[in-house]
Amino acid sequence: MPFTFEHHDPETYRRKARIISVVMAGQLIVFGMLFAQLLTATFGSSLWLNALGVFLGLLATSLTFAVLRERPWMREMRYVWQLKHHLSRLSGYLATLRREMDQGNGVALHLMTAYHQGMAQLAELNGRTLDDDGELLGERARIRHLREERGLPERIEGFDPHDLAAFRKS
């Protein structure tokens, strides 16, 4: 399934991320304590029962968020999770993609563009900057130059992660 870049307001994303993180942590604490109390009240006090209660609390919290992640108010979070997943996959192929891009492979150029565009968007959403890595800036400039030479636009709309199948993981 192709991944399409979307625009999201960084402030809205950061606000929702903070709220959801606090709610998740609170829910984990409440569920963990509740399950631990139920288990120790039923079977007696034990470190293992307390640990099992915390594990069950983690499981309940995970299931709750698995159900809620499809809700419209989780759209930004869902998008960033997908973006991070795809960037993680791309990063495993970077050495191969760089080599192939230097040899003129258009698919590798497209995937490298997607990687850098995704990293820039992720940094923007998280309120960070990527301007402190000279090697990264040089690579981004080289990609921009190669795209200009081929008459391609600087930005892309998205990419197909299945294109990675043509490359060997580095």
C-alpha beads as a LAMMPS data file, in Angstrom:
LAMMPS data file: protein, C-alpha beads

170 atoms
169 bonds

1 atom types
1 bond types

-500.0 500.0 xlo xhi
-500.0 500.0 ylo yhi
-500.0 500.0 zlo zhi

Masses

1 110.0

Atoms # bond

1 1 1 0.000 0.000 0.000
2 1 1 1.562 3.322 -1.025
3 1 1 2.346 5.854 1.672
4 1 1 1.184 9.396 0.982
5 1 1 2.651 12.393 2.772
6 1 1 0.025 14.466 4.565
7 1 1 0.204 17.922 6.087
8 1 1 -0.531 18.176 9.813
9 1 1 -0.223 21.180 12.072
10 1 1 2.815 20.636 14.342
11 1 1 1.229 22.420 17.313
12 1 1 -1.926 20.313 17.105
13 1 1 0.134 17.138 16.818
14 1 1 2.352 18.001 19.797
15 1 1 -0.655 18.963 21.936
16 1 1 -2.461 15.715 21.113
17 1 1 0.710 13.674 21.625
18 1 1 1.186 15.148 25.100
19 1 1 -2.435 14.546 26.066
20 1 1 -2.464 11.003 24.731
21 1 1 0.846 10.193 26.455
22 1 1 -0.467 11.398 29.805
23 1 1 -3.741 9.521 29.345
24 1 1 -1.889 6.343 28.370
25 1 1 0.418 6.584 31.384
26 1 1 -2.525 7.270 33.699
27 1 1 -4.500 4.408 32.259
28 1 1 -1.533 2.063 32.636
29 1 1 -1.100 3.070 36.279
30 1 1 -4.798 2.644 37.065
31 1 1 -5.137 -0.684 35.245
32 1 1 -1.857 -1.989 36.671
33 1 1 -2.862 -1.114 40.211
34 1 1 -6.384 -2.470 39.730
35 1 1 -5.205 -5.824 38.361
36 1 1 -2.449 -6.096 40.982
37 1 1 -4.968 -5.392 43.768
38 1 1 -7.453 -7.919 42.385
39 1 1 -4.816 -10.623 42.027
40 1 1 -3.234 -10.076 45.451
41 1 1 -6.664 -9.881 47.140
42 1 1 -7.691 -13.148 45.495
43 1 1 -4.463 -15.175 45.696
44 1 1 -2.432 -13.468 48.425
45 1 1 0.457 -11.035 48.307
46 1 1 3.278 -11.915 45.959
47 1 1 5.815 -10.038 43.863
48 1 1 4.913 -12.205 40.869
49 1 1 1.203 -11.420 41.214
50 1 1 2.007 -7.701 41.366
51 1 1 4.145 -8.050 38.240
52 1 1 1.347 -10.002 36.539
53 1 1 -1.079 -7.213 37.476
54 1 1 1.188 -4.626 35.870
55 1 1 1.533 -6.818 32.769
56 1 1 -2.259 -7.202 32.553
57 1 1 -2.574 -3.424 32.957
58 1 1 -0.143 -2.931 30.077
59 1 1 -2.104 -5.408 27.978
60 1 1 -5.426 -3.675 28.759
61 1 1 -3.932 -0.262 27.941
62 1 1 -2.523 -1.584 24.665
63 1 1 -5.844 -3.126 23.687
64 1 1 -7.689 0.081 24.506
65 1 1 -5.411 2.140 22.304
66 1 1 -5.508 -0.488 19.545
67 1 1 -9.276 -0.026 19.450
68 1 1 -9.118 3.780 19.715
69 1 1 -6.390 4.338 17.128
70 1 1 -8.921 4.290 14.269
71 1 1 -10.886 7.182 15.753
72 1 1 -10.794 10.481 13.813
73 1 1 -9.143 12.372 16.702
74 1 1 -6.177 9.972 16.495
75 1 1 -5.515 10.780 12.835
76 1 1 -2.304 12.747 13.465
77 1 1 -0.937 10.103 15.827
78 1 1 -1.753 7.319 13.384
79 1 1 -0.043 9.203 10.558
80 1 1 3.130 9.796 12.607
81 1 1 3.230 6.128 13.680
82 1 1 3.015 5.104 10.018
83 1 1 5.636 7.677 9.025
84 1 1 8.032 6.423 11.712
85 1 1 7.448 2.830 10.628
86 1 1 8.256 3.613 6.995
87 1 1 11.297 5.719 7.913
88 1 1 12.569 2.868 10.047
89 1 1 12.217 0.456 7.129
90 1 1 13.931 2.886 4.758
91 1 1 16.809 3.447 7.164
92 1 1 17.694 -0.248 6.961
93 1 1 18.323 0.174 3.235
94 1 1 20.140 3.526 3.278
95 1 1 23.602 2.267 2.315
96 1 1 22.208 0.328 -0.650
97 1 1 19.919 3.189 -1.670
98 1 1 22.804 5.683 -1.561
99 1 1 24.978 3.442 -3.709
100 1 1 22.187 2.819 -6.229
101 1 1 21.248 6.509 -6.305
102 1 1 24.861 7.398 -7.162
103 1 1 24.711 4.872 -10.012
104 1 1 21.641 6.594 -11.483
105 1 1 18.837 4.382 -10.169
106 1 1 15.633 6.458 -10.286
107 1 1 13.752 4.295 -7.787
108 1 1 16.572 4.685 -5.259
109 1 1 16.511 8.447 -5.816
110 1 1 12.758 8.475 -5.198
111 1 1 13.112 6.439 -1.993
112 1 1 15.968 8.632 -0.743
113 1 1 13.815 11.683 -1.435
114 1 1 11.008 10.066 0.558
115 1 1 13.391 9.325 3.427
116 1 1 14.704 12.883 3.665
117 1 1 11.283 14.434 3.184
118 1 1 9.864 12.155 5.901
119 1 1 12.706 12.930 8.298
120 1 1 12.196 16.657 7.743
121 1 1 8.462 16.355 8.337
122 1 1 8.965 14.280 11.472
123 1 1 11.426 16.846 12.822
124 1 1 8.959 19.643 12.051
125 1 1 6.097 17.818 13.771
126 1 1 8.243 17.180 16.844
127 1 1 9.534 20.763 16.953
128 1 1 13.130 19.828 16.172
129 1 1 15.601 20.890 13.538
130 1 1 17.765 18.800 11.205
131 1 1 20.215 21.607 10.447
132 1 1 22.945 20.322 12.754
133 1 1 24.104 17.373 10.629
134 1 1 26.365 18.527 7.798
135 1 1 26.464 15.106 6.119
136 1 1 22.671 14.940 6.073
137 1 1 22.433 18.454 4.657
138 1 1 24.967 17.592 1.946
139 1 1 23.042 14.472 0.990
140 1 1 19.807 16.420 0.845
141 1 1 21.450 18.990 -1.445
142 1 1 22.804 16.199 -3.669
143 1 1 19.323 14.651 -3.936
144 1 1 17.826 18.051 -4.780
145 1 1 20.493 18.544 -7.471
146 1 1 19.894 15.073 -8.990
147 1 1 16.149 15.686 -9.070
148 1 1 16.683 19.067 -10.764
149 1 1 18.932 17.442 -13.385
150 1 1 16.181 14.964 -14.216
151 1 1 13.479 17.629 -14.258
152 1 1 11.733 16.140 -11.230
153 1 1 9.995 18.225 -8.574
154 1 1 11.852 18.780 -5.315
155 1 1 9.063 17.265 -3.209
156 1 1 7.158 14.047 -3.731
157 1 1 3.593 13.122 -2.813
158 1 1 4.472 9.708 -1.410
159 1 1 6.181 6.408 -2.145
160 1 1 5.481 2.706 -2.358
161 1 1 7.298 0.747 0.379
162 1 1 7.182 -2.336 -1.855
163 1 1 9.819 -0.639 -4.019
164 1 1 12.330 -1.635 -1.335
165 1 1 12.022 -5.267 -2.455
166 1 1 14.294 -4.451 -5.416
167 1 1 17.156 -3.614 -3.031
168 1 1 19.251 -5.619 -0.620
169 1 1 19.115 -4.568 3.016
170 1 1 22.423 -3.118 4.167

Bonds

1 1 1 2
2 1 2 3
3 1 3 4
4 1 4 5
5 1 5 6
6 1 6 7
7 1 7 8
8 1 8 9
9 1 9 10
10 1 10 11
11 1 11 12
12 1 12 13
13 1 13 14
14 1 14 15
15 1 15 16
16 1 16 17
17 1 17 18
18 1 18 19
19 1 19 20
20 1 20 21
21 1 21 22
22 1 22 23
23 1 23 24
24 1 24 25
25 1 25 26
26 1 26 27
27 1 27 28
28 1 28 29
29 1 29 30
30 1 30 31
31 1 31 32
32 1 32 33
33 1 33 34
34 1 34 35
35 1 35 36
36 1 36 37
37 1 37 38
38 1 38 39
39 1 39 40
40 1 40 41
41 1 41 42
42 1 42 43
43 1 43 44
44 1 44 45
45 1 45 46
46 1 46 47
47 1 47 48
48 1 48 49
49 1 49 50
50 1 50 51
51 1 51 52
52 1 52 53
53 1 53 54
54 1 54 55
55 1 55 56
56 1 56 57
57 1 57 58
58 1 58 59
59 1 59 60
60 1 60 61
61 1 61 62
62 1 62 63
63 1 63 64
64 1 64 65
65 1 65 66
66 1 66 67
67 1 67 68
68 1 68 69
69 1 69 70
70 1 70 71
71 1 71 72
72 1 72 73
73 1 73 74
74 1 74 75
75 1 75 76
76 1 76 77
77 1 77 78
78 1 78 79
79 1 79 80
80 1 80 81
81 1 81 82
82 1 82 83
83 1 83 84
84 1 84 85
85 1 85 86
86 1 86 87
87 1 87 88
88 1 88 89
89 1 89 90
90 1 90 91
91 1 91 92
92 1 92 93
93 1 93 94
94 1 94 95
95 1 95 96
96 1 96 97
97 1 97 98
98 1 98 99
99 1 99 100
100 1 100 101
101 1 101 102
102 1 102 103
103 1 103 104
104 1 104 105
105 1 105 106
106 1 106 107
107 1 107 108
108 1 108 109
109 1 109 110
110 1 110 111
111 1 111 112
112 1 112 113
113 1 113 114
114 1 114 115
115 1 115 116
116 1 116 117
117 1 117 118
118 1 118 119
119 1 119 120
120 1 120 121
121 1 121 122
122 1 122 123
123 1 123 124
124 1 124 125
125 1 125 126
126 1 126 127
127 1 127 128
128 1 128 129
129 1 129 130
130 1 130 131
131 1 131 132
132 1 132 133
133 1 133 134
134 1 134 135
135 1 135 136
136 1 136 137
137 1 137 138
138 1 138 139
139 1 139 140
140 1 140 141
141 1 141 142
142 1 142 143
143 1 143 144
144 1 144 145
145 1 145 146
146 1 146 147
147 1 147 148
148 1 148 149
149 1 149 150
150 1 150 151
151 1 151 152
152 1 152 153
153 1 153 154
154 1 154 155
155 1 155 156
156 1 156 157
157 1 157 158
158 1 158 159
159 1 159 160
160 1 160 161
161 1 161 162
162 1 162 163
163 1 163 164
164 1 164 165
165 1 165 166
166 1 166 167
167 1 167 168
168 1 168 169
169 1 169 170
